[in-house]
């Protein structure tokens, strides 16, 4: 069974591969704010599940299965983050909440969030009036216009 913590590792490994190319234990430890020994222990568990290829003092790579899960998590996280920012949630809070939500949202809810983002982004007006009114309401706790 893949745990939430394993999902965190997969996403970090995926991001490190994308940005750095090389994946080192110390980099994973730094990103997750844990000890390198904990990383080694988790990599061994993930190797047994067929999520990573790893041997001591060798390259760390994601298996096809691991990469699919990691890519899915990254897309999920980015979609949730974009949605929260559309709602006007401050960036640092949105990042933290998106990370938590990526583990619990259903596929159906995520698809609805993606549809909402696509709808807003393809609306002919840069920011639809209803979204401007919502942001006004959030800021001042009063309606800008009659509904």
N, C-alpha and C positions, 0 to 999 in steps of 0.2 A: 504494500500500500504506500502511495506517495503522500507524504505529510505536507502541511503548510510550510514547514521549515525547509523541506526538500525543494519545494516550489521556489522559495526564496533563493536557494543555492542555484537552481537551474537558471533563474532569471539573471542573477549576478554573473554566472559563468557565461551566459549568452551575451550579456552586455559587454563584459570584458573582452570576449572574442571579437565582438563587433568594433569596439573602440581601440583595443590594444593589439589584437591579433594573438598575443600570447596570454596564457592564463597561468598565473602563479598562485600557489597556496597563500602567500603573504598578501596578495591583492584581494583574494576572496575574503580572507580574515579581516582585512582593513574595511572593505565595503560592508561586511556584516557585523563589524565591531565585536569580533570574537577572537579566541586564541587559534593560532595555526594548528595546534593539536586537535582542536574540535573540527576543523576543516578536514583534516586527514581522516578522522573517524567517520565523518559524514560521507566523504568521497568513497570510502570503502563500502558503506551501506548502499550508496547510490549505484556503485559499480555492480553490486550483487543484484540490483533490480534492473540492470541493463540501461541505465540512464547516462552513465559516463564511462569513458575509458580512462583509466588512471593506474599508474604504477609509480612507486616512490622515485623521486628525482627524474621523472619523465613528464612529457606533456600531458596536460589535462584536456580532454576533448569530450564533447557531447556526442552520444550515439544519435542515430536518426530519431529514435523514440524520445530521447532527452531534448533534442533540438526542437522537435514538434511541440512538446509541452512548453518549453521555454518561449518559443515564438508566440504561442497562444497566450501565455501569461503576459508577455510584453504588449501585445495588441490589446488585451483586456485592460491592462493598467493604463495604457495611453488613452483608450476610449473613456474610461472612468475619469481620468484626470481632466480630459478635455470637457467632459460633461460638467464636472464640479466647477471648473473655471468659467464655463458659460453661465452657471448659476451665480457667479460672483464670489465663490469661496476663495479666500486668500491663498496664494500659491503654496506656502509652506504647509498649511492645513490640508489643502487639496492633495498634495503629494503624500502626506501621511495617511489620509483617509483612503485614497485610491489604493494604496498598498494593502490596507486592511480589507477593503472591499473586493479586491481582485481574487481573494481566496473564497469568498462566500456567495458571490452573485451567481445566479443560475444563467444558463446559456440564453434562455428566453429574455430575461431582464437585460442582459448585455446586448442582445440584438435590438431590443427596444431603445436602449440608450444610443446605440450606433445610428438607428433610424432617426432619432430625435436630432442628433448632431448633424446628420446629412440634411435633414429638413431645414434646420437653421442655416447651415452653410450654403444651401442652394436657393434660399429665399432671395427674390430679386433685390430686396433692400439690404444694405450692408448689415444693419442690426434691425430686425423687425420691431415694429412699435410695441407689440406685446412684451417683447424681451426688454426693451428700454423701460417700459412701465413696471415690469417686474423688478428690475434693478433699482428703480426709483423707490418702489415700495419697500424693498429690503433695506435701503439706506435710511429712508425717512419714516417707515412704518405707517404710511398713509397712501391712499390711492392718488394717482396723478390725474386720472380721468374717471368718468362714470363708466361702469362696466355694463 
